Amino acid sequence: MQASDIVRKKTGDTVLGIILKIDKDFYGARQAYKVYGAQRGHCLHPKMVNGIGPTKDGIQDRVMVLWPDKGFTYESSNNLEVINESG
């Protein structure tokens, strides 16, 4: 994914947009503190952390897309599908 690629949303939207700018590593993390083995009804607090594990989405890029009907919007990189790669 790079600037001037043609994209659409992964939700099945038929509207195509053009990538104008990509902000690398804008949001997210690769790992997080987690509480493993917690049972229903127990109170959880930050000192109960007993492990480190991967996050669901990882690190995401923020992408500025020009849509023909909405104008400029920022989208998360995992919500876009590249249709035509430039270059």
Backbone as a printed PyTorch tensor [residue, N CA C, xyz], in Angstrom:
tensor([[[  0.8530,  -1.1640,   0.0000],
         [  0.0000,   0.0000,   0.0000],
         [  0.9030,   1.2320,   0.0000]],

        [[  0.6570,   2.1330,  -0.9440],
         [  1.4320,   3.3660,  -1.0330],
         [  0.5530,   4.4700,  -1.5950]],

        [[  1.0600,   5.6850,  -1.5780],
         [  0.3070,   6.8260,  -2.0910],
         [ -0.0300,   6.6170,  -3.5620]],

        [[ -1.1730,   7.0750,  -3.9750],
         [ -1.7570,   7.0140,  -5.3220],
         [ -2.2900,   5.6280,  -5.6960]],

        [[ -2.3900,   4.7000,  -4.7320],
         [ -3.0680,   3.4270,  -4.9790],
         [ -4.5800,   3.6450,  -4.9440]],

        [[ -5.3120,   2.8250,  -5.6810],
         [ -6.7680,   2.8770,  -5.6730],
         [ -7.2590,   1.8260,  -4.6790]],

        [[ -8.1510,   2.2360,  -3.7690],
         [ -8.6290,   1.3600,  -2.7020],
         [-10.1450,   1.4310,  -2.5790]],

        [[-10.6820,   0.4610,  -1.8420],
         [-12.0750,   0.5020,  -1.4120],
         [-12.1390,  -0.1140,  -0.0220]],

        [[-13.2440,   0.1200,   0.6640],
         [-13.3960,  -0.4370,   2.0040],
         [-13.6790,  -1.9250,   1.9220]],

        [[-13.2080,  -2.6780,   2.9170],
         [-13.3950,  -4.1270,   2.9310],
         [-14.8340,  -4.5350,   3.2080]],

        [[-15.6850,  -3.6000,   3.5730],
         [-17.0740,  -3.9190,   3.8930],
         [-17.9010,  -4.2370,   2.6520]],

        [[-17.2790,  -4.2300,   1.4730],
         [-18.0010,  -4.5300,   0.2470],
         [-18.5050,  -3.2920,  -0.4600]],

        [[-18.0390,  -2.1320,  -0.0310],
         [-18.4370,  -0.8740,  -0.6460],
         [-17.8990,  -0.8170,  -2.0740]],

        [[-18.6970,  -0.3030,  -3.0120],
         [-18.2710,  -0.2450,  -4.4110],
         [-17.5860,   1.0670,  -4.7600]],

        [[-17.5820,   2.0190,  -3.8510],
         [-16.9640,   3.3260,  -4.1080],
         [-15.4460,   3.1900,  -4.0080]],

        [[-14.7350,   3.6870,  -5.0170],
         [-13.2820,   3.6260,  -5.0420],
         [-12.6920,   4.9580,  -4.6110]],

        [[-11.5460,   4.9140,  -3.9400],
         [-10.8490,   6.1140,  -3.4980],
         [ -9.3710,   6.0310,  -3.8310]],

        [[ -8.7040,   7.1670,  -3.7070],
         [ -7.2730,   7.2440,  -3.9900],
         [ -6.5370,   7.5930,  -2.7000]],

        [[ -5.4580,   6.8620,  -2.4090],
         [ -4.6470,   7.1350,  -1.2250],
         [ -3.8040,   8.3840,  -1.4780]],

        [[ -3.8850,   9.3270,  -0.5470],
         [ -3.0900,  10.5470,  -0.6550],
         [ -1.8780,  10.5210,   0.2590]],

        [[ -2.0340,   9.9750,   1.4700],
         [ -0.9530,  10.0010,   2.4490],
         [ -1.0990,   8.8160,   3.3960]],

        [[  0.0320,   8.2750,   3.8470],
         [  0.0270,   7.1780,   4.8110],
         [  0.8750,   7.5750,   6.0060]],

        [[  0.2890,   7.5040,   7.1970],
         [  1.0160,   7.7280,   8.4460],
         [  1.3850,   6.3590,   9.0040]],

        [[  2.6490,   5.9670,   8.8810],
         [  3.1130,   4.6450,   9.3030],
         [  3.0660,   4.5010,  10.8250]],

        [[  2.7020,   3.3040,  11.2730],
         [  2.6900,   2.9430,  12.6960],
         [  1.9620,   3.9800,  13.5350]],

        [[  0.7800,   4.3760,  13.1140],
         [  0.0480,   5.4470,  13.7830],
         [ -0.6110,   4.9820,  15.0720]],

        [[ -1.1500,   3.7670,  15.0960],
         [ -1.9600,   3.3380,  16.2210],
         [ -1.7330,   1.8520,  16.4920]],

        [[ -1.8000,   1.4650,  17.7260],
         [ -1.7790,   0.0590,  18.0940],
         [ -0.4800,  -0.3710,  18.7380]],

        [[ -0.4230,  -1.6520,  19.0600],
         [  0.7480,  -2.2420,  19.7000],
         [  0.8440,  -3.7040,  19.3120]],

        [[  2.0280,  -4.2610,  19.3950],
         [  2.2090,  -5.6780,  19.0740],
         [  1.9000,  -6.5730,  20.2780]],

        [[  2.1870,  -6.0610,  21.4760],
         [  1.9810,  -6.8550,  22.6750],
         [  1.2390,  -6.0380,  23.7230]],

        [[  0.5980,  -6.7490,  24.6470],
         [ -0.1270,  -6.0940,  25.7270],
         [ -0.0410,  -6.9500,  26.9890]],

        [[ -0.1680,  -6.2950,  28.1460],
         [ -0.2450,  -7.0310,  29.4040],
         [ -1.6280,  -7.6640,  29.4780]],

        [[ -1.6750,  -8.9300,  29.8970],
         [ -2.9470,  -9.6420,  29.9460],
         [ -3.0770, -10.4290,  31.2370]],

        [[ -4.3240, -10.7050,  31.5910],
         [ -4.6350, -11.5460,  32.7420],
         [ -5.1630, -12.8660,  32.1910]],

        [[ -4.3880, -13.9360,  32.3800],
         [ -4.7910, -15.2550,  31.9040],
         [ -5.4130, -16.0380,  33.0510]],

        [[ -6.4400, -16.8030,  32.7760],
         [ -7.0740, -17.6450,  33.7850],
         [ -8.0740, -16.9190,  34.6570]],

        [[ -8.5200, -15.7470,  34.2590],
         [ -9.5210, -15.0220,  35.0450],
         [-10.8560, -15.7560,  34.9600]],

        [[-11.5840, -15.7580,  36.0720],
         [-12.8690, -16.4380,  36.1100],
         [-14.0000, -15.4230,  36.2080]],

        [[-15.1460, -15.8210,  35.7480],
         [-16.3120, -14.9470,  35.7590],
         [-16.6800, -14.5720,  37.1940]],

        [[-16.9540, -13.2810,  37.4010],
         [-17.3640, -12.8060,  38.7090],
         [-16.2250, -12.3070,  39.5790]],

        [[-14.9740, -12.5130,  39.1660],
         [-13.8340, -12.0500,  39.9410],
         [-13.4930, -10.6180,  39.5590]],

        [[-13.0800,  -9.8550,  40.5430],
         [-12.6670,  -8.4690,  40.3080],
         [-11.2480,  -8.4640,  39.7270]],

        [[-11.0520,  -7.7050,  38.6600],
         [ -9.7310,  -7.6100,  38.0380],
         [ -9.1400,  -6.2310,  38.2940]],

        [[ -7.8640,  -6.1870,  38.5850],
         [ -7.1750,  -4.9050,  38.7590],
         [ -5.8070,  -5.0070,  38.0930]],

        [[ -5.1330,  -3.8700,  37.8520],
         [ -3.8790,  -3.8690,  37.0840],
         [ -2.7580,  -4.7220,  37.6580]],

        [[ -2.7490,  -4.9670,  38.9500],
         [ -1.6710,  -5.7580,  39.5550],
         [ -1.8550,  -7.2560,  39.3540]],

        [[ -2.9460,  -7.6690,  38.7270],
         [ -3.2080,  -9.0870,  38.4960],
         [ -2.6020,  -9.5880,  37.1870]],

        [[ -1.8670,  -8.7720,  36.5000],
         [ -1.2740,  -9.1730,  35.2200],
         [ -0.3480, -10.3560,  35.4370]],

        [[ -0.5340, -11.3980,  34.6130],
         [  0.3140, -12.5710,  34.7490],
         [  0.9090, -13.0290,  33.4160]],

        [[  0.8550, -12.1620,  32.4000],
         [  1.4510, -12.5420,  31.1330],
         [  1.4410, -11.4120,  30.1180]],

        [[  2.1960, -11.6160,  29.0630],
         [  2.2360, -10.6800,  27.9500],
         [  1.8570, -11.4700,  26.7080]],

        [[  0.9390, -10.9090,  25.9090],
         [  0.5050, -11.6230,  24.7200],
         [  0.2790, -10.6910,  23.5480]],

        [[  0.0770, -11.2490,  22.3580],
         [ -0.1340, -10.4190,  21.1680],
         [ -1.4980,  -9.7380,  21.1920]],

        [[ -1.5860,  -8.5930,  20.5530],
         [ -2.8620,  -7.8930,  20.4320],
         [ -3.6050,  -8.4060,  19.2120]],

        [[ -4.8830,  -8.1110,  19.1300],
         [ -5.7200,  -8.6230,  18.0520],
         [ -5.3370,  -8.0340,  16.6940]],

        [[ -5.2160,  -6.7080,  16.5930],
         [ -4.9740,  -6.0540,  15.3060],
         [ -3.5340,  -5.6390,  15.0780]],

        [[ -2.7110,  -5.6080,  16.0960],
         [ -1.3190,  -5.1930,  15.9310],
         [ -1.1970,  -3.7060,  15.6370]],

        [[ -0.1070,  -3.3220,  15.0170],
         [  0.1340,  -1.9210,  14.6910],
         [ -0.5250,  -1.5990,  13.3520]],

        [[ -1.2460,  -0.4830,  13.3240],
         [ -1.9900,  -0.0930,  12.1300],
         [ -1.4850,   1.2370,  11.5970]],

        [[ -1.5940,   1.4000,  10.2880],
         [ -1.2730,   2.6720,   9.6540],
         [ -2.5550,   3.4790,   9.5020]],

        [[ -2.4120,   4.8110,   9.5350],
         [ -3.5410,   5.6990,   9.2600],
         [ -3.3850,   6.1840,   7.8260]],

        [[ -4.4490,   6.0390,   7.0270],
         [ -4.3830,   6.3300,   5.6070],
         [ -5.3810,   7.4420,   5.2660]],

        [[ -4.9030,   8.4960,   4.5820],
         [ -5.7900,   9.5520,   4.0990],
         [ -6.2510,   9.1730,   2.6930]],

        [[ -7.5660,   9.0670,   2.5170],
         [ -8.1430,   8.6410,   1.2460],
         [ -9.0540,   9.7390,   0.7190]],

        [[ -8.9790,   9.9770,  -0.5860],
         [ -9.8850,  10.9120,  -1.2530],
         [-11.0070,  10.0990,  -1.8830]],

        [[-12.2310,  10.2600,  -1.3510],
         [-13.4100,   9.5780,  -1.8780],
         [-14.1650,  10.5510,  -2.7740]],

        [[-14.7740,  10.0880,  -3.8610],
         [-15.4890,  11.0000,  -4.7600],
         [-16.7500,  11.6000,  -4.1320]],

        [[-17.3680,  10.9090,  -3.1850],
         [-18.6060,  11.4080,  -2.5880],
         [-18.4200,  12.0500,  -1.2110]],

        [[-17.4150,  11.6240,  -0.4410],
         [-17.2150,  12.1190,   0.9360],
         [-16.0720,  13.1160,   1.0710]],

        [[-15.1950,  13.2020,   0.1050],
         [-14.0140,  14.0490,   0.2260],
         [-12.8930,  13.2940,   0.9150]],

        [[-12.0970,  14.0020,   1.7220],
         [-10.9520,  13.4080,   2.4210],
         [-11.4070,  12.7690,   3.7220]],

        [[-10.9560,  11.5390,   3.9700],
         [-11.1880,  10.8940,   5.2670],
         [ -9.9460,  10.1000,   5.6470]],

        [[ -9.7520,   9.9230,   6.9590],
         [ -8.7030,   9.0460,   7.4580],
         [ -9.3170,   7.6860,   7.7350]],

        [[ -8.6670,   6.6440,   7.2580],
         [ -9.1320,   5.2710,   7.4440],
         [ -8.0040,   4.4460,   8.0610]],

        [[ -8.3800,   3.3920,   8.7630],
         [ -7.3960,   2.4590,   9.2930],
         [ -6.9390,   1.5310,   8.1730]],

        [[ -5.6690,   1.1730,   8.1780],
         [ -5.1180,   0.3770,   7.0750],
         [ -5.7380,  -1.0130,   6.9850]],

        [[ -6.2250,  -1.5550,   8.0940],
         [ -6.8080,  -2.8970,   8.0300],
         [ -8.2510,  -2.8860,   7.5370]],

        [[ -8.8410,  -1.7080,   7.2900],
         [-10.1980,  -1.6100,   6.7550],
         [-10.2240,  -1.3570,   5.2650]],

        [[ -9.0640,  -1.2870,   4.6160],
         [ -8.9910,  -0.9670,   3.1930],
         [ -8.4660,  -2.1480,   2.3760]],

        [[ -8.9440,  -2.2440,   1.1560],
         [ -8.5020,  -3.2640,   0.2150],
         [ -7.9250,  -2.5670,  -1.0080]],

        [[ -6.6870,  -2.9040,  -1.3820],
         [ -6.0340,  -2.2810,  -2.5320],
         [ -6.5770,  -2.9280,  -3.8090]],

        [[ -7.0700,  -2.0830,  -4.7210],
         [ -7.6260,  -2.5530,  -5.9880],
         [ -6.5660,  -2.4960,  -7.0940]],

        [[ -5.8680,  -1.3590,  -7.1780],
         [ -4.8890,  -1.1630,  -8.2280],
         [ -3.6570,  -0.5250,  -7.6130]],

        [[ -2.5120,  -1.1920,  -7.7200],
         [ -1.2680,  -0.6490,  -7.1790],
         [ -0.5720,   0.2030,  -8.2130]],

        [[ -0.1180,   1.3720,  -7.8050],
         [  0.6210,   2.2540,  -8.7260],
         [  2.1100,   1.9280,  -8.6330]],

        [[  2.8070,   2.1950,  -9.7020],
         [  4.2600,   2.0150,  -9.7060],
         [  4.6020,   0.6540, -10.0240]]])
